[in-house]
């Protein structure tokens, strides 16, 4: 395996300090590298513990620290007990903070899948990490269709649907934009994954940066695309489909990342694409890392410090995969790393971010404990083992 550990396997840590029932933490130090590995272990059989995705400003744009996202976690989630930074994200231009891949936040689809790997939780609370492809399309009144993006930077030849998750306006320039009113029950709830909904045209605008009102969508066509689209007038109806492969219907939580590190108990070979860019070369280099993994009983949030010669040099993705294998994980997925790599638990940041302070990030995974649920014992009668596709 490229970039694999140069020495024999380590003994997996067993000295987890219990911070709260079902939640343990340890900081494993490996002096020979050196490595400083921060691990939170969560008992996924406890019904009062749940994992949620958050975003810096509640929607797709904007950046804020992991600590700030924990502080802003909705009270309805319960009390935060652990958190880790999330997906890779756009860092510049009008849509800074837009996740590169899928994000579902409490059932609301705020960022579309890009064909890459995503972590998601199904309606039975089982965990998955698999490539998710978008089959999003709009059907025009004449029956023709076009694919569309969601809450992202709109190119000159692209079609993008904007929802209130983006904020007050589309942040576009030029093109043609259609102000839409969703029909039926979709008019009173956020956009969801794997649904088909109808919407009526309320207004047609030939300038960008249209306002996005509550319970309204805006379909934005780039200037190079306008002449190829069917003519639309006020009152016309469109139909939008947010289908994916695999189907994630009912998923309440999802976040992008990748690549998969462990699948079905097997460490995956890390094979970067041939593009000569930092994004791909860094897979084989040692950097700070964050990731999530799980077995039939626990899931683990892991952050490895890096770029600090005396404390921790960081890991290659292959070394990170071996770390999850040594924990006994059947499945694991990489998250954003580098200066974004941050782990929070028991009220504070546990790792040492390489920038010397927390970096503002787009989104995160936050584990919460909800009051009133039984936390005294695991539900052994529930099939809590996680699966992947």
Secondary structure as UniProt FT lines:
FT   TURN            2..3
FT   STRAND          17..20
FT   TURN            21..22
FT   STRAND          23..30
FT   TURN            31..34
FT   STRAND          35..43
FT   TURN            44..45
FT   TURN            47..48
FT   STRAND          49..55
FT   TURN            56..57
FT   HELIX           66..71
FT   HELIX           75..77
FT   STRAND          79..85
FT   TURN            94..97
FT   STRAND          103..105
FT   TURN            106..107
FT   STRAND          108..111
FT   STRAND          117..121
FT   TURN            123..124
FT   STRAND          127..131
FT   STRAND          133..139
FT   TURN            141..142
FT   STRAND          145..147
FT   STRAND          149..150
FT   TURN            156..157
FT   STRAND          159..162
FT   HELIX           164..166
FT   STRAND          176..182
FT   HELIX           184..188
FT   STRAND          196..205
FT   TURN            214..215
FT   STRAND          217..221
FT   TURN            223..225
FT   HELIX           226..228
FT   TURN            234..235
FT   STRAND          237..245
FT   TURN            249..250
FT   STRAND          253..256
FT   STRAND          260..263
FT   TURN            264..265
FT   STRAND          266..267
FT   HELIX           278..281
FT   HELIX           282..284
FT   STRAND          289..294
FT   STRAND          298..304
FT   TURN            309..311
FT   HELIX           317..326
FT   TURN            327..328
FT   STRAND          331..334
FT   HELIX           338..340
FT   STRAND          343..345
FT   TURN            346..347
FT   STRAND          348..349
FT   TURN            354..355
FT   STRAND          363..369
FT   TURN            371..372
FT   TURN            380..381
//
